[in-house]
Amino acid sequence: MLLRWGIGGVWTALLVTRIVVVSTAPQTDLTFFGIAELVAITVGVVAIVVAVVRAQTIRRRRADDALALAIRRIDPTVWLVPSAPTAELRDDVQTARPEVVLGDRVTWAFGATEASLWELEERRATRLLVIRWSRMVHVGIEDVLGERNASAVAVHYVRPDDSTAVATFFVRAAPGSRRLLGRGPRLERLVADLARERIVA
């Protein structure tokens, strides 16, 4: 709000000054005022765009924090990974639960006995998929082509009916972020930690 008032105040001051100068001294060169107005407009637009992006990031961060708090109320020992679903994961979840349409942001919770997929739905934490460590076969990294070209974590596991399945997901850089991790130390370390948990469990 203060930003909008500040930008509006600067633009108003420039306009009033220009009108006064034109009225009192019509022969004055107005090039300076034209440049000043252009700079003010550019700065104002940039400031508004930055403010909108920042507000969206804050909203996403608050949603991720609310989901994390809800999950930890159920199991305070889990470690959480902010994620984004692949098209394959969306299809798998919708096949199992036709009423669910995954959003762009989900969270994986990794506990002592299982890995679970969670989403915040109308301020309520909803668990959409559960994979027990004892049913995991392999954890690796795959390059996924599609709506978001990036490297995804692939969890190969055995369903309760003994059929095999793969759960793939992108890893977001941080809670509230939309940026996805590519191949590199952070993603490789995460996969190594998951593989270690699978072996220990």
C-alpha positions in Angstrom: 0.0 0.0 0.0 2.8 2.5 0.9 4.6 1.6 -2.3 1.5 2.4 -4.4 1.0 5.7 -2.6 4.7 6.6 -3.0 4.7 5.9 -6.7 1.4 7.8 -7.2 2.9 10.7 -5.2 6.0 10.9 -7.4 3.9 10.8 -10.6 1.5 13.4 -9.3 4.4 15.7 -8.3 6.0 15.4 -11.7 2.7 16.1 -13.5 1.9 19.1 -11.3 5.4 20.5 -11.7 5.2 20.1 -15.5 1.8 21.9 -15.6 3.1 24.8 -13.5 6.3 25.2 -15.6 4.3 25.1 -18.9 1.8 27.7 -17.5 4.5 30.1 -16.1 7.2 29.6 -18.7 5.9 28.1 -22.0 9.3 28.5 -23.6 11.0 26.1 -21.1 12.6 23.0 -22.6 10.6 20.1 -21.2 13.1 17.4 -22.1 14.2 17.0 -18.5 10.6 16.4 -17.4 10.0 13.9 -20.1 13.0 11.9 -19.1 12.1 12.1 -15.4 8.6 10.9 -16.1 9.9 8.0 -18.2 12.3 7.0 -15.4 9.5 7.3 -12.8 7.2 5.1 -14.8 9.9 2.5 -15.4 10.8 2.4 -11.7 7.2 2.3 -10.7 6.4 -0.7 -13.0 9.5 -2.6 -11.9 8.7 -1.9 -8.2 5.1 -3.1 -8.7 6.2 -6.3 -10.5 8.8 -7.0 -7.8 6.1 -6.5 -5.1 3.6 -8.8 -6.8 6.3 -11.6 -7.2 7.3 -11.1 -3.6 3.7 -11.4 -2.4 3.2 -14.6 -4.4 6.4 -16.1 -2.9 5.2 -15.2 0.6 1.8 -16.8 0.0 3.5 -20.0 -1.3 5.9 -20.0 1.7 3.0 -19.6 4.2 1.1 -22.5 2.5 4.2 -24.7 2.6 4.8 -23.8 6.3 1.2 -24.5 7.1 1.4 -27.9 5.5 4.7 -28.7 7.2 3.2 -27.7 10.6 0.2 -30.0 10.0 2.4 -32.9 9.0 4.7 -32.5 12.0 1.7 -32.5 14.3 1.0 -36.0 13.1 4.6 -37.1 13.1 7.2 -34.7 14.5 10.2 -36.9 13.5 9.7 -36.7 9.7 12.0 -34.7 7.4 10.2 -32.8 4.7 11.1 -32.2 1.1 9.2 -29.5 -0.8 8.3 -30.9 -4.2 6.4 -30.6 -7.5 4.6 -33.5 -9.1 5.5 -34.9 -12.5 2.8 -35.7 -15.0 3.4 -39.4 -14.2 2.8 -38.8 -10.5 -0.4 -36.8 -11.3 -1.7 -39.7 -13.3 -0.9 -42.3 -10.6 -2.6 -40.3 -7.9 -5.6 -39.6 -10.0 -5.9 -43.3 -10.9 -5.9 -44.2 -7.2 -8.0 -41.3 -6.1 -10.1 -39.9 -9.1 -11.4 -37.1 -6.9 -7.9 -35.6 -6.4 -6.2 -33.2 -8.8 -2.7 -32.5 -7.7 -1.6 -28.9 -7.5 1.8 -27.5 -8.5 3.2 -27.9 -5.0 3.3 -30.9 -2.8 5.5 -32.1 0.1 7.1 -35.5 0.7 7.5 -36.6 4.3 10.1 -39.2 5.1 9.8 -40.9 8.4 11.2 -44.0 10.2 8.9 -46.5 8.4 7.5 -44.9 5.4 7.5 -42.1 2.8 4.3 -40.2 2.2 3.0 -37.6 -0.2 1.1 -34.6 1.1 -0.8 -31.7 -0.2 -2.5 -28.7 1.4 -6.2 -28.8 0.5 -8.4 -26.0 1.8 -6.1 -25.5 4.8 -6.1 -29.2 5.5 -3.2 -31.5 5.1 -4.1 -34.5 2.9 -2.0 -37.6 2.6 -2.3 -38.9 -1.0 0.3 -41.7 -1.2 2.2 -43.9 1.3 5.2 -46.0 0.5 6.7 -48.2 3.2 10.5 -48.4 3.2 10.3 -52.1 3.2 8.4 -52.0 -0.1 11.0 -49.7 -1.8 13.2 -51.4 -4.4 15.4 -48.5 -5.8 15.8 -44.7 -5.5 17.4 -42.8 -8.4 17.4 -39.7 -10.5 15.7 -39.6 -13.9 15.6 -36.9 -16.6 11.9 -36.2 -17.2 10.7 -34.6 -20.4 7.3 -32.9 -20.5 5.6 -29.9 -18.9 8.6 -29.1 -16.8 11.9 -30.4 -18.2 14.0 -31.2 -15.1 15.6 -34.0 -13.2 13.2 -35.9 -11.0 13.6 -38.3 -8.1 12.3 -41.8 -9.0 11.1 -44.1 -6.2 10.6 -47.7 -7.4 8.4 -49.7 -5.1 6.0 -52.6 -4.7 2.4 -51.9 -4.1 0.4 -53.8 -1.5 -1.0 -56.0 -4.3 2.6 -56.9 -5.3 2.5 -55.0 -8.5 5.5 -52.7 -9.2 5.2 -48.9 -9.5 7.4 -45.8 -9.8 6.7 -42.5 -8.0 8.6 -39.6 -9.6 8.7 -36.0 -8.3 10.7 -32.8 -8.8 12.4 -31.2 -5.8 11.8 -27.5 -5.2 14.8 -25.4 -4.2 13.1 -24.3 -0.9 9.7 -24.0 0.8 7.7 -21.4 -1.1 10.0 -21.6 -4.2 8.9 -22.7 -7.7 12.4 -23.3 -8.8 13.3 -26.9 -9.4 16.6 -28.6 -8.6 18.5 -30.0 -11.5 21.2 -32.6 -11.4 23.8 -31.6 -8.8 25.1 -32.1 -5.3 21.8 -31.2 -3.5 19.7 -33.7 -5.6 22.3 -36.4 -5.4 22.7 -36.0 -1.7 18.9 -36.3 -1.2 18.8 -39.5 -3.3 21.8 -40.9 -1.3 19.9 -40.1 2.0 16.8 -41.8 0.7 18.7 -44.9 -0.4 20.4 -45.0 3.0 17.0 -44.8 4.8 15.7 -47.6 2.6 18.6 -49.9 3.5 18.5 -49.1 7.2 14.7 -49.6 7.4 
